[in-house]
Each structure stands twice: as structure tokens, then as C-alpha cells.
Amino acid sequence: MKAIDVHGLTKIYRGNIKAVDNLSFEVAEGSIFGFLGPNGAGKSTTIKVLITLAKAVQGTAYILDVDVTKDPGKVREMIGYVPQELSADGALTGYENLLLSAKLYNIPPQERRTRIDAILAMLDLTARAHSLVDTYSGGMVRRLEIGQAMLHHPKVLFLDEPTIGLDPAGRKLVWEHIRKLNKEEHMTIFLTTHYMEEAEALCDQIGIIDRGRLSVVGSPQQLKEKVGVGTVTFILDPKNGDASVNLDTLFKDIEGVTISQLASDSWQLKVIHPEVHTLEILRTLITHNLPVKDLEIRGPTLEDVFLKYTGSRFDEGSVRNEWKAIKGRRRTVRRVT
Amino acid sequence: MYSPWQMIKKTFIIFEFEVRKLRHDPLEVFVRLIQPILWLVIFGSVFTRYRVIDTGNMSYISYITPGIMAQSLLFTAIFYGIAITWDKDSGILAKLMATPTSRGSIIIGKALSAGVRGLLQSIVIVFIAFLLGVSFVFGVVNVIGIIIIIVLSSTCFACLSIVFASFLRKRERFMGVIQLITMPLFFASNALYPIELMPQPLQYVTWFNPLYYVVDSLRALLITNDLGSVPFHIGVLLLITALFVLAGIWGLKRLME
């Protein structure tokens, strides 16, 4: 059985805006699925249809074999949802927010208290349970919301940008809880995110959506392999080098390589499987009397995957900025002189 | 889709938590009382003293007390649309609607809490009017009737407001338009003066004004004890409220899409 099964889903808003366009994908039970895409790509609309808040004009969507259009009531009982906004009610206490969820999800009265207490303890909120949520920090609200969404042990949990606006410590904590729910409760998790490191850290499968259509699906590793292209960036020592060598043609033997100059002394090669070609590149440079001051190898990242499949392109400015960042970090530095 | 029992249960859950919110922060209820008190104490006293408006045997302050009560019900409930747009913007509404709760329960639960606010405010208004010399009729039937009218009218106006919110979407726009609606509703009613004093065409307009039925019934139940027309007026109000609840459910779905 598939946790989520979407086929040919299309949603058109007033003014003929096609938010989702013939979208199809599946999410396996017990997995964490990351839904990535630029702003306005159709992520939130897809979630809205899946959690029964909006109706698609075409196509079908099933949650654990239940049709979201035909039996929304049953779907709502099986799912949990945490919206992008900090949506716990600030005018109620943390405990009351949980109690509201417990009652709305028909948890029997005799079980409510124990479940709520257990969740408060697990999320480290017991001490502040009876304070108004308005006085909570962003991370606490987020934890409370995850608590609200898991109180009834949903089979599928929808998280819309679960760590947006959180500090790194808060984000780590939320990640831990998400992993725990997935492992211990065997909960299927469907999340959208803008953060590539989040997708990489959490997701078994990633789907990239652009302009309402699914561009690609796969595990983070598969997607990166699909892109393949990484970069080898090096800085030459202008004082000792041979200025007459034409670098544009120096690496023409490497398959599929492209070279671009980032600054007067720095160059970047885009190449498939950069780690395989690094030695060869270094050897070529040394043979041509071009001493290398600094070098960084970078395999394909999810960001590359994202950029490739969402049609967004690096313009020159952003490449320069990236280069500045690399210079600043100096992570993989090797001196070869 | 949901059983009637589930719907009633969920309605009262939504209602319960709206009342809890009110209990955490009761200040707003009392701030909203300032305006009706000013109407009674200043406008009411002055107009009573100079007998500007002919209200028959009834003193003017007695005449407008039910009108001011109805006004306070209207002005409180009509802002529920703003609360709903706020809930929408903060994700609270989406989360609520993703739980197994019917849309009707959400609307009615919230609207009923407008009734609680209205009830609290009405008690204070009656007390102040009493201090100003208004004499009320008291009876079990009257009290029950008044509670029904308060709850119905609050629900009715809250739902009307939610329908407007679903069209206007932005809080700023909503504020402007609500001003535009509440004033005509209030002035084209029998809250401040008998409709017989209005020009003939305007008198017909009042038949379509729910506030007219609210004021008329409240006046009968609180002051005159002439209850003949009350059941009919409650019937009309019930019908309008039912229509507005349906429109409110539609508005809520529209707001979320």
C-alpha cells in the first residue's frame, strides 16, 4: 500500500492560474518524503489538496488507499498537519492547545491526560505547559505543534517548512523529533522545505516540483548522481607561473569539461565526477609550470540538483559570490608547490 | 459526512476553547462596552431630557436600551470575520480544518462564542440602564427569550462577517467595508427611533434588516412584555441565521482554497 498516491493532479485557481499541473507521484509507507521547489511552484497547493482543504479540478489523490475527495473525513483522521506558520493558538496555553487537538481527534477522555503529559515530557515543554503560547519561543511553538499533530498517532504526517525561522539548535531538535517519529512510530512523513541540508539530512526520497509539475524524484544520492557535475576550483600563483599558457584548451582531453575564469588568478572547472579527475588536473597544471596555491573539489550537491531541475540558473554574479564564500571557508586546501 | 452527534460535540469543543480564550483575556469584552455605555449615558440621557423623539408612553432611555444592546451585539459579532482572517493568516484555521471537524462546527462554535461575549455585555448594559432609571420586566420566559435572541443574533452577524471576510481576505479592506455595513444596519433599524418616523421607502428597507427583528424582540422581552410578535421574529431570525451559517461554511471553504 502507498502512503500517498497522486495521479494526474491539476489545480487551477481563479484567474486561470495553474498551481498544480498534471502532477503524479507516490510515497512509500514509512518513508520520509521531501517536496522541494521554488516559491510558487505548487508545494503548498499540493499539500492543501492532500489534507482535504482544497479540491483538485482533475486527477486523483489517495492517502493509504482513501480518496481525499470522496472521503475527506476518513483522511483527516489518518493524517497530522503542521502548517508553515507558527500556528499554535497564542491565546491558549500549551496544554490547552494539546487538549484541543486531543478532543478534535476523538481521543477518549481517560487517555487524554496521559498522552498529553507524555508528549509534553518528550518535547521538553512540561515546565511551560500552563503558560500562554504567546510567551513561547519559536522553537517551543514548533515543538508544541509537532506534538499536536502526533497526539493521535497519525499514519501520515504533513510538515510544511517545519524548521523555517528556527535557529540551528531549534532546527536540530526538530529534526531529531521527525526522525524519531519516523523510526519509532513508523510514521510516513511528507515535508516541504527550502533548506537543502534539511532535505539531505532527513529525506529518503525527494521530489522536485517546478511550475506545478514534478521535475524529478529519487533518493538524495540518486539525484546527485543524476546531476554528476561537480567543480574543481583552483587559484594559481601568478608570480611563479607561466603566463603564456592558454588555460581554455589545457583540459580539453577531459570529457565534458568546461572552464571559466572567476578572477584574475582563479579558475573553475565543471566536470562530471570531479574527484576522479583531480589528480589529472593537478598533473596537467604542474606539467605546464602553473603552481597551484589553493584548490577545492566539490561534488554535486542537492543545490545543483535543485538548480538543474527548477530551471534556475547561476548568473555570473552568483558564481562570484559563491567563489568569495569558498575563499572565505578554505575547507579543502592543498598546497602543491 | 460526520454524524450529527459528532457535529454537535465538535461544535461545543470549538465553542469551549473560544470561551477559554475569552477567559484568559477578558479585557476586550469590557473595552467593547465603553461605546454602548456612552450611548446610554450621554446620548440616551440628553435625548430623554429634551424629549426630542416621540416614543409614546415609554421614556426614551427605556426605548433605546434594547437598541443599544442590539448594537453592541452587532458590533462585537461583526468583527469575527477579522478573527477568522487572522486565524487563516496564522495557519490556525488550516490546522483546524485538517482535523476531523466539520466546517459547520467550526463556524457555529466560533459564532456561539460571540453569543457569550454578547451575553456578558448585555448583562452590564442592563445593569447600567437600571441605574439610569429604566425598569425591566423579569420572567423566566423573558430571560430564555432574551438568551435565544442574543445567541441567534450574534451567530447571525458573526457568520455574515465571515462571508465578507472570505471575499475581502485582507484585514485592512475588511475594516473599511465593515464600517460601511454596520452603520446603515444600525441607523436603518428601530434601535434609536420608531420606524414610523422614517420616510416610507426606508421603512420597507427595515424589513430586510435582521437588526430590526433583534431590537423589536428585545424591546418586547425587556420593556413592554408585549410578546405577541416575538415567536414570529425569532422564526425570522432563525431562518436568516441558518442562511448565514450556510453562507459562512461556503465562505470558510472559499477563504481556505
Interface residues (C-beta under 8 A of the other chain):
Chain A: Y13 K48 I51 T52 L53 A54 K55 P72 G73 R76 E77 I79 Y81 V82 P83 Q84 E85 L86 S87 D89 A91 L92 T93 E96 L100 S101 K103 L104 Y105 N106 L132 E145 Q148 F158
Chain B: M1 Y2 K10 I13 F17 R20 K21 H24 D25 D89 S90 G91 I92 A94 K95 L96 M97 A98 T99 P100 T101 M256 E257
